[in-house]
């Protein structure tokens, strides 16, 4: 699996699956960076959407009902995942570049020792 393939194919993971993936020895550092940065961007997008959609969702259900909470949760999840699939806000790619630069500079430091 190539890191570039991952960045174009967003896969939502729960926290346990993400922990397993990051701890896996079968994935390269670039693949791990891509997945973790996408998950981070998805979380940020969810936070933005949660606030932005609040006025729009008001009145759909009783504000205190479970139905309202579920509807809002699934709507923001779905929208955020689709935004990230479509390229997101670019946060993931910036993080991947920064993490890639950091790991390559650490590799060169380790090799010089």
C-alpha positions in Angstrom: 0.0 0.0 0.0 1.5 3.3 -1.0 1.2 6.5 1.1 -0.1 8.4 -1.9 -2.9 5.7 -2.3 -3.8 6.3 1.3 -4.1 10.0 1.0 -6.6 9.6 -1.8 -8.5 6.9 0.0 -9.8 8.0 3.3 -10.7 5.2 5.7 -12.4 6.3 9.0 -11.0 4.4 11.9 -12.0 4.1 15.6 -9.4 4.8 18.2 -8.5 1.1 18.7 -8.1 0.4 15.0 -6.0 3.6 14.7 -3.7 2.5 17.6 -3.3 -1.0 16.0 -2.4 0.6 12.6 0.1 3.0 14.1 1.7 0.2 16.1 1.9 -2.2 13.1 5.2 -3.1 11.7 3.7 -3.8 8.3 3.2 -0.2 7.4 5.8 2.4 6.5 6.2 5.7 8.4 4.7 7.6 5.4 1.6 5.4 5.4 1.2 5.9 9.2 1.7 9.7 8.8 -0.9 9.8 6.0 -3.6 7.9 8.0 -3.0 9.7 11.3 -3.0 13.2 9.6 -6.3 12.4 7.7 -7.9 11.3 11.0 -6.7 14.5 12.7 -8.1 16.6 9.8 -11.4 14.7 10.0 -11.7 15.4 13.7 -11.0 19.2 13.1 -13.6 19.3 10.3 -16.1 17.6 12.6 -15.5 20.3 15.2 -16.0 23.1 12.7 -19.1 21.5 11.3 -20.6 20.9 14.7 -20.7 24.6 15.4 -21.5 25.6 11.8 -24.5 23.3 11.4 -26.0 24.0 14.8 -28.3 26.8 13.6 -29.3 24.8 10.5 -30.3 21.7 12.5 -32.3 23.6 15.1 -35.9 22.8 14.9 -35.5 19.5 13.1 -36.1 17.5 16.3 -36.7 18.3 19.9 -33.3 19.8 20.9 -33.1 17.5 24.0 -34.1 14.3 22.3 -31.8 11.4 21.4 -33.0 11.6 17.8 -31.7 15.2 17.5 -28.3 14.2 18.9 -28.0 11.1 16.6 -29.1 13.0 13.5 -26.6 15.8 14.2 -23.8 13.3 15.0 -24.3 11.2 11.8 -24.8 14.3 9.6 -21.5 15.9 10.8 -19.6 12.6 10.6 -20.8 12.0 7.0 -20.1 15.5 5.9 -16.6 15.6 7.5 -15.6 12.3 6.0 -16.7 13.4 2.6 -14.9 16.7 2.9 -11.7 14.9 3.9 -12.2 12.4 1.0 -12.4 15.3 -1.4 -9.1 16.8 -0.2 -10.3 18.5 2.9 -8.9 21.9 4.0 -5.3 20.8 3.2 -4.3 20.3 6.8 -3.6 16.6 6.2 -1.2 17.2 3.4 0.6 19.9 5.4 0.9 17.6 8.4 2.2 14.8 6.1 4.9 17.1 4.7 6.0 18.3 8.1 6.1 14.8 9.6 8.0 13.6 6.5 10.5 16.3 6.9 10.9 15.6 10.5 11.4 11.8 10.0 13.9 12.4 7.2 15.9 14.8 9.3 15.9 12.4 12.2 17.0 9.6 9.9 20.0 11.6 8.7 20.9 12.5 12.3 20.7 8.9 13.3 22.9 7.8 10.4 25.6 10.4 11.2 26.0 9.0 14.7 
